Amino acid sequence: WMWRPMIWQDEDTSSESVLALVEGMSSRDIPLGAVWLDNPWDAGRASFEFSAERFPDPAALIDAVHAAGVKLMVWLSPYVGGAAEAYARERGWVVSGTREDGNDATYFPSRGIDPALDFTHPEAFAWWRDGLRGLIARGIDGVKLDRCEEDLFDTSVWANGLPNRANHNPYCVLYQRAAGEAFAAERPANAEGVSDYALLARGGWTGSARYTGHWAADNLSLPGLLGLGQALNSLLSLSASGFPWSGADIGGYVGLRQDMGGTAAGNPLLL
């Protein structure tokens, strides 16, 4: 199923919209391997819990998607928010020192400002990993592992005592390893060595390919070098760098296609 098209919806995701996506693909005879619940789907960063407003009956949604022969994946990040942030801060599990104003929050889109969990702290690593295990046990089949490669600077302070230059890139691998361990525990390999789950990451470094495939991040919805060319350059670069499994958003993620709405101003290349 990982080799079939996957589909996802940003910002306005809900039980109704997810089921509509699945039905829309089926009614058009388009193969569908998985549907992703993207940001914001959860009750808070690192809560590993569904938003009650968007998904009042998560179990029913998971069952309905699976009944359609489709897998269900969710978006995650290395950030903590709400009750999870308070819990992590009490234990010294938040990366600090990144900003001059003393605010540890480093993620600045309109959907939240959140600090990064310090995966170099063994207890923080285990807490996040085990939280994900609970979500997997409910029927989640994979994770889109976003972020991790930005927002941290030379002034960042880490639990392992190493400078940021020694932690910045390995941080992504630790984050992805935590997810990999969670799925390996909940979805162990069969006798043929095959495990039934998928992890797709945005950031990465040496060792990431052991745990995840990758996608070309937020490529533009444009023909030419800034759109499709950007995605192809990413895929070729990844393959030459030892990352064998990669993909990209078909049609792009941001830009002309979205700004023009469903008709794409009549441009057949964007429909």
Phi, psi and chi 1 to 4 in degrees:
 res  aa     phi    psi   chi1   chi2   chi3   chi4
   1 TRP       -  -23.1   59.7  -90.3      -      -
   2 MET   -67.1  -21.6 -174.2  178.4  173.9      -
   3 TRP   -90.1   -3.7  -49.9  119.0      -      -
   4 ARG   -87.8  164.8  -60.5 -179.9 -164.2  140.9
   5 PRO   -58.1  146.0  -24.9   34.4      -      -
   6 MET  -117.0  155.8  -59.8 -179.0 -177.3      -
   7 ILE  -136.5  149.4 -165.7  167.6      -      -
   8 TRP  -155.0  164.1   61.8  -76.1      -      -
   9 GLN  -136.1  133.6 -166.1  169.0   16.1      -
  10 ASP   -94.9  143.5 -152.9   -0.1      -      -
  11 GLU    70.1  -54.1  -65.6 -166.0   24.2      -
  12 ASP   -95.6   26.6   57.1  -12.5      -      -
  13 THR   -68.7  142.3 -174.0      -      -      -
  14 SER  -161.7  172.3   66.2      -      -      -
  15 SER   -56.9  -42.9  -67.4      -      -      -
  16 GLU   -65.0  -44.1  -67.8   73.9   18.9      -
  17 SER   -68.7  -36.0   70.1      -      -      -
  18 VAL   -64.6  -47.1  168.6      -      -      -
  19 LEU   -65.8  -33.2  -66.0  176.1      -      -
  20 ALA   -66.6  -38.0      -      -      -      -
  21 LEU   -63.0  -45.8  -74.1  174.0      -      -
  22 VAL   -62.0  -45.2  173.6      -      -      -
  23 GLU   -66.7  -38.5  171.5   56.8   28.0      -
  24 GLY   -62.5  -40.6      -      -      -      -
  25 MET   -67.4  -43.0  -64.6  -73.0  -81.5      -
  26 SER   -63.6  -43.3  175.7      -      -      -
  27 SER   -67.2  -20.3   66.1      -      -      -
  28 ARG  -100.6    7.2  -66.8  166.0  174.3   81.4
  29 ASP    57.3   37.5  -66.0  -37.2      -      -
  30 ILE   -99.6  122.2  -58.3  173.5      -      -
  31 PRO   -57.9  142.8  -20.9   32.4      -      -
  32 LEU  -138.4  121.2 -178.5   61.8      -      -
  33 GLY   -89.7  -41.5      -      -      -      -
  34 ALA  -155.1  155.1      -      -      -      -
  35 VAL  -118.2  136.5   59.3      -      -      -
  36 TRP  -101.1  140.2  -59.6   -6.4      -      -
  37 LEU   -92.0  110.8  -54.2 -174.0      -      -
  38 ASP   -95.5  178.2 -151.6   80.5      -      -
  39 ASN   -69.2  127.0  179.6   29.1      -      -
  40 PRO  -103.5  117.7   32.5  -29.3      -      -
  41 TRP  -110.8  -20.0   69.2  -87.4      -      -
  42 ASP  -101.2  175.3   55.2   11.0      -      -
  43 ALA   -84.6    1.5      -      -      -      -
  44 GLY   153.3  150.3      -      -      -      -
  45 ARG   -57.7  129.4  -54.5  -72.9 -176.3  -94.4
  46 ALA    67.4   16.7      -      -      -      -
  47 SER   -79.3  -27.9   68.5      -      -      -
  48 PHE    55.0   34.2  -59.0  104.9      -      -
  49 GLU  -132.6  142.9 -174.4   54.2   71.5      -
  50 PHE   -72.1  144.7  -68.3   81.4      -      -
  51 SER   -64.6  123.8  164.0      -      -      -
  52 ALA   -65.7  -30.4      -      -      -      -
  53 GLU   -72.0  -40.9  -67.0   74.5   23.4      -
  54 ARG   -84.2  -34.1  -64.9  174.2 -178.6  -86.8
  55 PHE  -133.2   77.3  -55.7  100.7      -      -
  56 PRO   -65.3  -23.3   21.2  -32.2      -      -
  57 ASP  -136.2   78.4 -168.5  -14.7      -      -
  58 PRO   -58.0  -39.2  -21.8   32.9      -      -
  59 ALA   -61.8  -40.9      -      -      -      -
  60 ALA   -65.6  -38.5      -      -      -      -
  61 LEU   -65.5  -46.7  174.4   64.4      -      -
  62 ILE   -58.9  -44.2  -66.2  169.4      -      -
  63 ASP   -63.4  -41.1  -71.2  -15.6      -      -
  64 ALA   -66.7  -42.0      -      -      -      -
  65 VAL   -65.3  -45.2  171.1      -      -      -
  66 HIS   -63.8  -36.8  -73.5  166.6      -      -
  67 ALA   -64.2  -25.4      -      -      -      -
  68 ALA   -84.0    3.3      -      -      -      -
  69 GLY    77.4   25.2      -      -      -      -
  70 VAL  -121.3  144.8  177.5      -      -      -
  71 LYS   -88.6  157.2  -59.2  -66.5 -173.7  177.8
  72 LEU  -119.8  124.9 -172.8   64.3      -      -
  73 MET  -120.9  161.6  -60.6  173.8   61.7      -
  74 VAL  -130.8  155.8  -61.8      -      -      -
  75 TRP   -82.6  137.0  175.4   96.0      -      -
  76 LEU  -136.5  162.3  -72.3  178.2      -      -
  77 SER  -140.1  169.7   73.8      -      -      -
  78 PRO   -86.1   13.1   31.4  -34.5      -      -
  79 TYR   -93.6  162.1  -56.6  110.7      -      -
  80 VAL  -125.9  143.9  -73.0      -      -      -
  81 GLY  -146.9  161.9      -      -      -      -
  82 GLY    60.2 -134.1      -      -      -      -
  83 ALA   -62.4  -34.5      -      -      -      -
  84 ALA   -66.4  -37.5      -      -      -      -
  85 GLU   -64.1  -46.0  177.7 -176.1  -12.9      -
  86 ALA   -59.5  -43.4      -      -      -      -
  87 TYR   -61.2  -44.8 -174.3   86.5      -      -
  88 ALA   -68.6  -39.5      -      -      -      -
  89 ARG   -64.6  -39.7  -77.7 -167.6 -177.3  -80.1
  90 GLU   -58.9  -26.7  -71.0  175.3   -1.4      -
  91 ARG  -104.6    3.6  -69.7  156.9  177.1   79.5
  92 GLY    71.9   34.7      -      -      -      -
  93 TRP  -102.4   12.8  -65.2   -9.6      -      -
  94 VAL  -106.8  134.7  170.2      -      -      -
  95 VAL   -64.3  126.3  178.7      -      -      -
  96 SER  -120.3  172.8   62.1      -      -      -
  97 GLY    79.0    6.0      -      -      -      -
  98 THR   -74.1  -35.3  -62.5      -      -      -
  99 ARG  -112.6  147.3  -70.0  171.3   48.7  179.9
 100 GLU   -66.3  -28.4  -68.8 -177.9   -1.2      -
 101 ASP   -81.0    1.2   62.5    5.0      -      -
 102 GLY    83.4   -3.3      -      -      -      -
 103 ASN   -82.0  124.2 -172.0  -25.1      -      -
 104 ASP   -82.6   -9.0  -63.6  -40.0      -      -
 105 ALA   -68.3  131.3      -      -      -      -
 106 THR  -128.4   -1.0   58.9      -      -      -
 107 TYR  -107.9  112.8  179.7   40.0      -      -
 108 PHE  -113.8   21.4  -72.9  102.1      -      -
 109 PRO   -74.4  176.3   30.5  -36.1      -      -
 110 SER   -66.8  -13.1   58.3      -      -      -
 111 ARG   -95.5   14.5  -72.5  168.8  -74.6  175.8
 112 GLY   144.9  153.7      -      -      -      -
 113 ILE  -122.8  113.4  -57.8  176.5      -      -
 114 ASP  -136.4  145.1  -56.7  -65.8      -      -
 115 PRO   -83.9  164.0   30.2  -34.1      -      -
 116 ALA   -91.2  135.8      -      -      -      -
 117 LEU   -71.8  138.6 -176.9   70.0      -      -
 118 ASP   -88.1   94.6 -170.5  -15.0      -      -
 119 PHE   -71.4   -8.3  -78.5   90.4      -      -
 120 THR   -76.4  -11.7   72.6      -      -      -
 121 HIS   -86.7  118.3 -165.0  -60.5      -      -
 122 PRO   -56.4  -37.0  -24.2   34.2      -      -
 123 GLU   -71.7  -36.3  -67.3  178.7    4.4      -
 124 ALA   -65.7  -42.9      -      -      -      -
 125 PHE   -56.1  -50.1  178.4   99.8      -      -
 126 ALA   -66.8  -38.1      -      -      -      -
 127 TRP   -62.5  -46.1  169.8   74.8      -      -
 128 TRP   -66.7  -45.0 -168.2   93.6      -      -
 129 ARG   -58.5  -46.2  177.3 -160.9   62.6 -155.9
 130 ASP   -71.3  -29.4  -66.4  -15.5      -      -
 131 GLY   -63.5  -41.2      -      -      -      -
 132 LEU   -66.3  -35.1  176.5   54.9      -      -
 133 ARG   -57.9  -39.4  -74.8 -171.4   64.3  176.6
 134 GLY   -62.9  -37.2      -      -      -      -
 135 LEU   -69.3  -40.3 -171.6   60.8      -      -
 136 ILE   -62.4  -39.7  -60.9  165.9      -      -
 137 ALA   -62.1  -21.4      -      -      -      -
 138 ARG   -82.8   -8.6  -61.7  172.4   69.0  175.5
 139 GLY   121.2    7.3      -      -      -      -
 140 ILE   -73.0  133.7  -64.2  -58.3      -      -
 141 ASP  -100.7   -8.0  -58.3  -63.0      -      -
 142 GLY  -179.1  174.2      -      -      -      -
 143 VAL  -139.8  139.5  168.9      -      -      -
 144 LYS   -95.1  108.9  172.5 -174.8  175.5 -178.3
 145 LEU   -92.7   93.8  -67.0  162.6      -      -
 146 ASP   -87.2  165.3 -153.5   -3.8      -      -
 147 ARG    61.2 -156.3  -36.8  -55.8  -66.3 -158.4
 148 CYS    94.2  -21.5   85.9      -      -      -
 149 GLU   -97.8   -0.4   81.1  -77.5    7.3      -
 150 GLU  -134.3 -177.3   84.1  -87.3   73.4      -
 151 ASP    78.2   -0.5  -62.8  -24.4      -      -
 152 LEU  -117.9  138.7  -57.8  168.6      -      -
 153 PHE  -129.6  179.5  -56.4   97.0      -      -
 154 ASP   -61.5  -22.1  -72.6  -16.5      -      -
 155 THR   -88.2   -4.6   55.4      -      -      -
 156 SER   -62.1  140.2  -64.4      -      -      -
 157 VAL  -110.0  129.0  177.8      -      -      -
 158 TRP  -117.3  153.2  -59.7   83.2      -      -
 159 ALA   -65.0  -31.0      -      -      -      -
 160 ASN   -81.1   -1.5   65.8    0.9      -      -
 161 GLY    80.8   -3.2      -      -      -      -
 162 LEU   -81.9  154.2  -65.6  177.3      -      -
 163 PRO   -69.8  162.2   25.6  -34.9      -      -
 164 ASN   -59.0  -34.8 -173.7   69.1      -      -
 165 ARG   -62.8  -23.5   65.1  179.3  179.6  -85.3
 166 ALA   -93.1  -11.0      -      -      -      -
 167 ASN  -112.0  -24.1  -80.9  -34.1      -      -
 168 HIS   -54.8  -53.7 -174.4  -82.0      -      -
 169 ASN   -75.7  -45.0  -69.7  -12.4      -      -
 170 PRO   -61.5  -21.1  -25.7   35.7      -      -
 171 TYR   -55.7  -41.7  179.7   68.6      -      -
 172 CYS   -61.3  -41.4  -76.3      -      -      -
 173 VAL   -66.3  -39.7 -175.7      -      -      -
 174 LEU   -62.5  -44.9  -76.1  171.7      -      -
 175 TYR   -58.2  -46.7  164.2   48.1      -      -
 176 GLN   -72.4  -33.8  -66.9  152.2    6.7      -
 177 ARG   -64.1  -39.1  175.3 -173.8  157.4 -162.0
 178 ALA   -59.6  -43.3      -      -      -      -
 179 ALA   -67.2  -40.6      -      -      -      -
 180 GLY   -62.5  -41.0      -      -      -      -
 181 GLU   -66.5  -36.8  -71.8 -173.4    3.9      -
 182 ALA   -62.8  -46.3      -      -      -      -
 183 PHE   -71.7  -35.9  -87.5   95.3      -      -
 184 ALA   -62.4  -33.9      -      -      -      -
 185 ALA   -74.6  -39.4      -      -      -      -
 186 GLU   -89.6  -25.9  -65.2  -64.2  -36.1      -
 187 ARG  -128.5   66.4  -59.1  -82.4 -178.2   91.7
 188 PRO   -62.4  154.9   22.9  -33.1      -      -
 189 ALA   -65.6  149.2      -      -      -      -
 190 ASN   -81.8 -171.6   61.4   21.0      -      -
 191 ALA   -62.9  -24.8      -      -      -      -
 192 GLU   -89.3    2.9  -72.6   73.5   39.2      -
 193 GLY    82.1   16.3      -      -      -      -
 194 VAL  -102.1  130.7  176.9      -      -      -
 195 SER  -110.7  138.7  -60.6      -      -      -
 196 ASP   -97.3   74.5 -170.4   23.3      -      -
 197 TYR  -161.7  166.6   64.2   85.7      -      -
 198 ALA  -136.8  136.0      -      -      -      -
 199 LEU  -122.9  125.4  -62.8  176.8      -      -
 200 LEU  -123.7  126.0  -65.4  173.8      -      -
 201 ALA  -117.5  155.4      -      -      -      -
 202 ARG   -91.8  -57.2 -174.5  175.7  103.7  168.8
 203 GLY   -84.9  172.8      -      -      -      -
 204 GLY   176.8  170.3      -      -      -      -
 205 TRP  -159.0 -176.4 -166.7   55.8      -      -
 206 THR   -53.8  121.9  -58.1      -      -      -
 207 GLY   105.5  -17.5      -      -      -      -
 208 SER   -63.1  -36.7  -69.5      -      -      -
 209 ALA   -64.1  -15.2      -      -      -      -
 210 ARG   -67.2  -26.6  177.5  178.8  179.3 -178.8
 211 TYR  -112.4  -28.5  -55.4  106.6      -      -
 212 THR  -139.1  158.4   70.8      -      -      -
 213 GLY   -90.4  177.6      -      -      -      -
 214 HIS  -135.2  155.6  -74.6   74.8      -      -
 215 TRP  -127.5  162.2   90.3   99.1      -      -
 216 ALA   -80.8   25.7      -      -      -      -
 217 ALA    58.2 -147.6      -      -      -      -
 218 ASP   -90.9   70.2  -60.1  -17.2      -      -
 219 ASN   -71.6  154.7   53.8  -50.1      -      -
 220 LEU   -81.5  151.3  -62.7  176.9      -      -
 221 SER   -86.2   66.7  -63.1      -      -      -
 222 LEU  -140.9  146.4  -67.1  170.2      -      -
 223 PRO   -73.7  164.8   26.7  -33.3      -      -
 224 GLY    86.6 -164.8      -      -      -      -
 225 LEU   -65.6  -28.6  -66.8  178.1      -      -
 226 LEU   -85.4   -9.0  -66.0  178.8      -      -
 227 GLY  -119.2  -97.1      -      -      -      -
 228 LEU   -59.2  -38.7  178.8   60.2      -      -
 229 GLY   -61.8  -38.0      -      -      -      -
 230 GLN   -62.5  -43.7  178.3 -167.7   38.7      -
 231 ALA   -63.9  -43.8      -      -      -      -
 232 LEU   -65.1  -40.6  -69.1  174.6      -      -
 233 ASN   -60.1  -39.7  -74.6  -19.8      -      -
 234 SER   -64.3  -46.0  172.7      -      -      -
 235 LEU   -64.0  -42.0  -56.1 -174.9      -      -
 236 LEU   -66.8  -40.9  -69.2  169.8      -      -
 237 SER   -64.5  -42.2  175.7      -      -      -
 238 LEU   -61.5  -45.1  -78.3  167.1      -      -
 239 SER   -64.6  -36.1   64.8      -      -      -
 240 ALA   -76.0  -13.8      -      -      -      -
 241 SER  -102.1    8.7  -58.8      -      -      -
 242 GLY    92.3   20.5      -      -      -      -
 243 PHE  -114.6   94.1  -63.7   88.0      -      -
 244 PRO   -75.6  -23.1   27.8  -34.7      -      -
 245 TRP  -111.5  115.5  -44.1  119.9      -      -
 246 SER  -153.8  161.5   59.4      -      -      -
 247 GLY  -158.1 -176.5      -      -      -      -
 248 ALA  -151.4  159.7      -      -      -      -
 249 ASP   -66.3  119.7  -72.1  -38.6      -      -
 250 ILE   -69.8  121.6  -60.0  173.1      -      -
 251 GLY    90.0   -5.3      -      -      -      -
 252 GLY    86.7  171.5      -      -      -      -
 253 TYR  -108.7  -43.1  171.5   70.7      -      -
 254 VAL  -129.7  154.0  -65.8      -      -      -
 255 GLY   118.5 -142.2      -      -      -      -
 256 LEU   -56.5  -46.3 -165.2   60.8      -      -
 257 ARG   -58.9  -46.8  171.0   64.4  178.0   86.2
 258 GLN   -70.5  -40.9  -73.0   78.9    0.1      -
 259 ASP   -65.1  -29.0  -63.9  -19.3      -      -
 260 MET   -90.0   -6.7  -71.2 -177.7  172.0      -
 261 GLY    80.5 -166.9      -      -      -      -
 262 GLY   -63.3  -26.5      -      -      -      -
 263 THR   -86.4  -15.6   64.1      -      -      -
 264 ALA    52.5   33.9      -      -      -      -
 265 ALA    55.3   28.0      -      -      -      -
 266 GLY    77.8    5.6      -      -      -      -
 267 ASN   -79.1  110.6 -173.5  -23.8      -      -
 268 PRO   -64.6  -22.8   23.9  -34.3      -      -
 269 LEU   -70.9  -18.2  -66.9  175.4      -      -
 270 LEU  -108.2   -2.0  -60.9  175.6      -      -
 271 LEU   -83.8      -  -74.0  174.5      -      -
